[in-house]
């Protein structure tokens, strides 16, 4: 039985860095939306927690993207 080749990325969107960037953009959009919906007074703790979760995940993805860029050079 012949071995099959792994799929080769056919567009920039298929690269790991592009997927990380797309996910990062999505999370930043969610955070921006949440910030705009945040009430000025007495924000619900669940909204604050969600904002913190998004900020943490964004920071992790930014670090992964930076690490990936360093490895590519």
C-alpha positions in Angstrom: 0.0 0.0 0.0 1.4 3.4 -1.0 1.9 6.1 1.6 -0.2 9.2 1.2 1.5 12.5 1.4 0.4 15.0 4.1 -1.7 17.8 2.8 0.4 20.7 1.7 -0.9 24.2 2.6 -2.5 25.6 -0.5 -3.0 29.1 0.8 -1.5 31.4 3.5 -4.6 30.7 5.6 -3.6 27.1 5.9 -0.3 27.8 7.7 -0.1 27.4 11.5 0.9 31.1 11.9 -2.1 32.2 9.8 -4.5 30.0 11.9 -3.0 31.5 15.1 -3.4 35.0 13.7 -7.0 34.3 12.6 -7.9 32.9 16.1 -6.2 35.9 17.7 -8.2 38.3 15.5 -11.4 36.5 16.5 -10.6 36.7 20.2 -9.7 40.4 20.0 -13.0 41.0 18.2 -14.9 39.2 21.0 -13.0 41.2 23.6 -13.8 44.5 21.9 -17.4 43.6 21.6 -17.5 42.6 25.3 -15.8 45.9 26.3 -18.4 47.9 24.4 -21.3 46.0 26.1 -19.8 46.4 29.6 -22.0 48.7 31.7 -20.3 51.7 33.2 -21.6 50.9 36.7 -21.7 47.5 38.5 -20.6 45.2 35.7 -21.6 41.6 36.3 -18.8 39.5 37.7 -19.3 37.0 34.8 -18.5 39.7 32.3 -15.3 40.7 34.1 -14.3 37.0 34.3 -14.9 36.5 30.6 -12.9 39.6 29.8 -10.0 38.3 31.9 -10.3 34.9 30.2 -10.1 36.5 26.8 -7.2 38.7 27.7 -5.3 35.6 29.0 -6.0 33.6 25.9 -5.0 36.5 23.7 -1.7 36.9 25.6 -1.0 33.1 25.2 -1.8 33.2 21.5 0.4 36.3 21.0 3.3 34.5 22.7 2.8 31.4 20.6 2.7 33.6 17.5 5.9 35.4 18.5 7.6 32.0 19.3 6.5 30.7 15.9 7.9 33.8 14.2 11.2 33.4 16.0 11.4 29.7 14.9 10.7 30.7 11.3 13.6 33.0 11.0 
